[in-house]
Amino acid sequence: MPSTKNLQLLLAVLLPLAALSSPLPGNSAQGDLPEISGEEVQDSAGAFENHKWHHLARSLQFDIIRLRDEQFQRDFGEPTTNMTNYDPVRIHTPLISPPHGCFSRNFSAQRCLRRIYSGLSTYREFLNYVERENLTAAHLTGIKVRTTSLLNIIKEKMDVTQIQTQPISALPDGSAWTQRVVTHSILYNLAAFLKDTTRALDYINKKGVHHTAKETKESKWPSKNSHQ
């Protein structure tokens, strides 16, 4: 007959093993996974995509800021605190303003996403100019790839019938000075554009996964009334 002490030791080993082999509550049999509805899977996928687009926009913002500062110091030989001195000569490229629906007072997810999509598409083309002029930006290829990825995610959240292709104006070309100013303008304005984009995508995330889809279905803001 085993002693009481030995019996206690035996039970201490067997009981945890028995617990591990028992089905979890709600499972029909040993080894079955808990049932997950299709809606739960879609919600999880949507939440992941929303987190991904915010992360992409934020990382692009930081990378463009770094390129902007590097290019300014290299081409103009001045500290970045002097950038405001170039406001009068900077060319106009897409920015986000209140009529585009990206700010809290008149926020419209679909109108805002249309502006982001249109602006980023333009900047993706402008990055080819930056790549040609900015010799220190060896990682611009990666930036363009991530910009395309962000555009694809945004497109999936939009009402595709309201996507309008805008003609891209030719960039000024001329002296070395002009090329430096154009490159600086693209990077400076893109950094500001991505800052507002990151804030807007974060706002959409906080309003919930279904907010954009619901607004798309309701079609509150027809494309003819949008500000491009």
GIDA-V354162 format. One line per field, one symbol per residue. burial: + if it has 16 or more other ideal C-beta (glycine too) atoms within 10 Angstrom, else -. A space follows every 50 residues. Layout:
burial=???
This chain:
burial=---------------------------------------------+---+ --++-+++-++-+++-+++-++--++------+--+------++-+---+ +++----+++++++++++++++++-++--++-++--+--+--++-++--+ +-++--+++--+--------+-------++++++++++++++++++++++ +-+++---+-++--++----+----+--
